[in-house]
């Protein structure tokens, strides 16, 4: 059996579909209010803050995927994320279950360095520090040999359905509502965005590749690394209309953070929009050359189709 911990988000749902399509029908869905993704799924409602519930959630699983997310709230992250992961790791060790840890890039330096699996952790802000501690917790267990685990790391999302990201909020939500698009800080810096279904498909593939464990993997992105000016021009072509946008300077976000909690939480993520953001996925491409990566044009076409079908 393969178990998804935190399956209520976009990554977890897509992961469940991919596992069913290509790997197994024996899937357990775990979240606080667990719901089936596939008809054949079993569900287990659990709060992983509780160690005993975490142990039971993982029991009988060959592989557990940690895709759990928390709201953008630094206080909540500091109170819960490390404890949840600690309980998950203990549950996997007790049950002799492999752990696939789905990670982000918050712990990386937010400058123009090319990001590889070997990039040092230099977090900016409270959430980045928590993600650094989480990644180091998994790495420590891997290096000690006490836990068979693998880290799957993804940059900023863009995608369909429930995808939550700055790009989806400021660009595709605005497109749907026929509003002016917004770009944070600069439209000329190169970006690395991952198509959420690709992130889930790649995670499933790595999780079911025994020799991929005890390593960190950067998940695959469109290698063109378009800047927002180019990305929106491509979207304009797909939507067959000019999509106008404004570049929002840093001081606007800073002023907004005084009145809006979400804007305040975004402050530590803004430096990455001032620099080229190149996420190197060459290790994955070399190991999995047959993996079909969704390019930006196909991804934007998919979002457009979904928006039109929901009208």
C-alpha positions as a printed Julia matrix, in Angstrom:
311×3 Matrix{Float64}:
   0.0    0.0     0.0
   1.09   3.58   -0.71
  -0.14   6.36    1.55
  -0.48  10.08    0.87
  -0.2   12.28    3.94
  -1.95  15.55    3.28
  -3.88  14.61    0.18
  -6.41  17.44    0.17
  -4.25  19.86   -1.85
  -3.43  19.98   -5.54
  -0.19  18.01   -5.26
  -1.75  15.26   -3.14
  -4.78  14.88   -5.39
  -2.71  14.71   -8.57
  -0.35  12.29   -6.88
  -3.24   9.96   -6.02
  -4.4   10.0    -9.64
  -0.9    9.3   -10.95
  -0.28   6.44   -8.54
  -3.57   4.84   -9.64
  -2.79   5.36  -13.33
   0.69   3.89  -13.32
   1.68   2.2   -10.06
  -0.99   0.85   -7.69
  -4.68   0.8    -6.83
  -3.88   0.22   -3.17
  -3.79   3.85   -2.01
  -4.61   5.32    1.38
  -5.62   8.99    1.61
  -4.76  10.69    4.91
  -5.81  14.15    6.05
  -7.85  15.7     8.82
 -10.99  15.26    6.73
  -9.91  12.58    4.3
 -11.84  12.08    1.06
 -11.3    9.67   -1.8
  -9.62  10.87   -4.97
  -9.97   7.56   -6.85
 -12.89   5.17   -6.33
 -10.5    2.49   -5.09
  -8.84   4.65   -2.42
  -9.19   3.97    1.28
  -9.4    6.98    3.58
  -8.0    7.61    7.04
  -8.8   10.83    8.89
  -5.94  11.8    11.17
  -4.24  14.8    12.72
  -0.5   14.2    12.36
   0.22  16.48   15.29
  -0.85  13.44   17.29
   1.95  10.86   17.27
  -0.34   7.86   17.76
  -2.57   8.94   14.88
   0.49   9.39   12.67
   1.67   5.87   13.46
  -1.75   4.44   12.62
  -1.99   6.53    9.43
   1.22   5.02    8.08
   0.68   1.47    9.36
   0.89  -1.18    6.62
   2.31   1.22    4.04
   5.26   0.45    1.81
   5.66   4.11    0.9
   4.33   7.3     2.54
   4.29  10.6     0.64
   4.49  13.73    2.77
   2.63  16.37    0.72
   1.01  18.13    3.64
   0.79  21.91    3.52
  -0.2   24.56    6.04
  -1.69  28.02    5.45
   0.8   30.87    4.91
   1.07  31.67    8.6
   4.52  31.81   10.19
   3.16  31.37   13.72
   1.31  28.21   12.67
   4.35  26.84   10.84
   6.55  27.31   13.9
   4.01  25.65   16.18
   3.06  22.68   14.02
   5.22  21.86   10.97
   8.3   20.45   12.73
   6.18  18.4    15.12
   4.08  17.0    12.28
   7.19  15.97   10.34
   8.83  14.52   13.46
   5.77  12.37   14.07
   5.7   11.31   10.43
   9.35  10.27   10.5
   8.83   8.26   13.69
   5.74   6.63   12.2
   7.71   5.61    9.09
  10.56   4.19   11.18
   8.19   2.24   13.41
   6.29   0.84   10.42
   9.41   0.34    8.24
   7.85   2.58    5.62
   9.75   4.53    2.98
   9.25   8.31    3.11
   8.91  10.55    0.06
   9.21  14.14    1.28
   7.72  16.77   -1.03
   9.69  19.97   -0.47
   9.83  23.57   -1.69
  12.64  26.1    -2.21
  12.01  28.46    0.72
  15.29  27.44    2.39
  17.41  28.43   -0.61
  19.16  31.81   -0.98
  16.98  34.34   -2.76
  19.51  35.78   -5.19
  20.61  35.02   -8.75
  22.54  31.82   -8.0
  21.51  28.83  -10.1
  19.73  26.43   -7.74
  20.9   22.81   -7.74
  20.41  19.96   -5.3
  23.75  20.97   -3.75
  22.85  24.63   -3.14
  23.47  25.67    0.47
  20.49  26.57    2.65
  20.35  30.32    3.35
  16.71  30.99    4.24
  15.11  34.41    4.29
  12.41  34.81    6.92
  10.61  32.59    9.4
   8.94  30.21    6.95
  12.24  29.66    5.13
  13.92  28.77    8.42
  11.22  26.21    9.2
  11.56  24.6     5.76
  15.35  24.47    6.29
  14.87  22.65    9.6
  12.39  20.25    8.0
  14.7   19.41    5.11
  17.63  18.96    7.49
  15.53  16.66    9.67
  14.89  14.36    6.7
  18.5   14.59    5.5
  19.78  13.67    8.96
  17.61  10.54    9.05
  18.66   9.61    5.51
  22.36  10.08    6.27
  22.14   8.01    9.43
  20.57   5.15    7.48
  17.71   4.93    9.96
  15.09   5.97    7.4
  14.8    5.12    3.71
  13.71   8.46    2.34
  13.95  10.76   -0.65
  13.4   14.51   -1.07
  11.46  15.81   -4.07
  11.88  19.59   -4.34
   9.74  21.92   -6.44
   9.89  25.67   -7.16
   6.85  27.94   -7.42
   3.71  26.31   -8.81
   1.44  27.23  -11.65
  -1.38  24.99  -12.73
  -5.03  23.98  -12.85
  -7.72  23.26  -10.29
  -6.73  24.08   -6.71
  -3.21  25.27   -7.51
  -2.21  28.01   -5.08
   0.7   30.28   -5.92
   1.59  33.9    -6.48
   1.56  33.35  -10.24
  -1.86  31.7   -10.24
  -3.3   34.42   -8.02
  -1.84  37.5    -9.73
  -2.0   36.25  -13.31
  -4.48  33.47  -14.03
  -7.13  34.52  -11.54
  -6.96  38.03  -13.03
  -7.24  36.61  -16.56
 -10.36  34.71  -15.58
 -11.91  37.8   -14.03
 -10.86  40.03  -16.99
  -8.81  42.23  -14.7
  -5.39  43.76  -15.18
  -2.64  41.27  -14.35
  -0.06  42.0   -11.67
   3.61  41.04  -11.65
   5.69  41.22   -8.47
   8.75  43.51   -8.6
  10.1   42.77  -12.1
   8.92  41.44  -15.46
  12.44  40.91  -16.85
  13.88  38.35  -14.45
  13.92  34.7   -15.48
  11.46  32.49  -13.6
  11.24  28.77  -12.85
   7.64  27.6   -12.52
   6.54  23.98  -12.21
   3.29  22.64  -13.64
   1.6   21.06  -10.62
   0.54  17.81  -12.36
   4.19  17.38  -13.48
   5.34  17.83   -9.88
   2.98  15.08   -8.75
   3.82  12.73  -11.63
   7.56  13.15  -11.02
   7.1   12.55   -7.29
   5.2    9.32   -7.95
   7.91   8.19  -10.36
  10.72   8.9    -7.89
   8.8    7.22   -5.08
   8.53   4.06   -7.15
  12.18   4.07   -8.26
  14.17   2.22   -5.56
  17.58   3.61   -6.55
  16.29   7.19   -6.32
  16.14   7.05   -2.51
  18.69   8.58   -0.12
  18.94  11.57   -2.47
  17.44  15.0    -3.19
  15.81  15.56   -6.57
  14.82  18.81   -8.24
  11.54  18.17  -10.03
  11.28  19.09  -13.73
  10.33  22.53  -15.08
  10.01  24.15  -18.51
  13.67  24.82  -19.29
  12.96  28.07  -21.18
  12.77  29.94  -17.84
  10.66  32.73  -19.34
  10.46  36.04  -17.54
   6.99  37.37  -16.73
   6.98  39.67  -19.77
   7.57  36.68  -22.05
   5.24  34.45  -20.04
   2.35  36.91  -20.31
   3.05  37.45  -24.03
   2.72  33.68  -24.49
  -0.5   33.68  -22.47
  -1.83  36.52  -24.61
  -1.22  34.38  -27.66
  -3.0   31.4   -26.1
  -5.99  33.51  -25.0
  -6.04  35.38  -28.34
  -6.22  38.75  -26.6
  -3.74  41.2   -25.18
  -3.32  40.61  -21.48
  -2.28  43.89  -19.9
  -0.31  43.91  -16.7
   1.37  46.17  -14.17
   4.61  45.57  -12.32
   4.0   46.07   -8.6
   6.99  47.64   -6.82
   8.24  46.43   -3.46
   6.98  49.43   -1.51
   3.38  48.62   -2.47
   3.73  45.15   -0.97
   5.38  46.7     2.09
   2.57  49.18    2.63
  -0.01  46.46    2.02
   1.63  44.28    4.65
   0.67  46.84    7.29
  -3.0   46.15    6.68
  -3.16  42.64    5.21
  -1.8   39.53    6.97
  -1.32  37.58    3.74
   0.7   40.45    2.25
   2.8   40.46    5.42
   3.46  36.73    5.03
   4.58  37.28    1.42
   7.33  39.74    2.38
  10.0   37.08    2.89
   9.3   35.56   -0.55
   9.68  38.79   -2.53
  13.48  38.86   -2.9
  13.34  35.94   -5.33
  11.39  38.16   -7.76
  14.23  40.7    -7.87
  16.66  38.19   -9.38
  16.81  35.57  -12.1
  15.43  32.35  -10.61
  16.97  29.35  -12.37
  15.99  25.98  -10.92
  18.35  23.33  -12.3
  16.52  20.04  -12.96
  19.29  18.41  -15.02
  19.76  15.56  -12.54
  16.13  14.48  -13.0
  16.25  14.89  -16.79
  19.35  12.72  -17.02
  17.92   9.95  -14.81
  14.4   10.02  -16.32
  14.89  11.03  -19.97
  11.49   9.69  -21.05
   9.5   11.84  -18.63
   7.29  14.19  -20.66
   7.56  17.7   -19.23
   4.64  20.06  -19.82
   5.86  23.23  -21.51
   4.37  26.63  -20.68
   2.23  26.77  -23.81
   0.53  23.44  -23.04
   0.08  24.39  -19.4
  -1.52  27.74  -20.21
  -3.77  26.06  -22.8
  -4.92  23.63  -20.1
  -5.72  26.47  -17.69
  -7.64  28.31  -20.41
  -9.68  25.2   -21.24
 -10.52  24.67  -17.59
 -11.56  28.29  -17.14
 -13.81  28.12  -20.2
 -15.41  24.85  -19.14
 -16.26  26.29  -15.72
 -18.24  29.22  -17.12
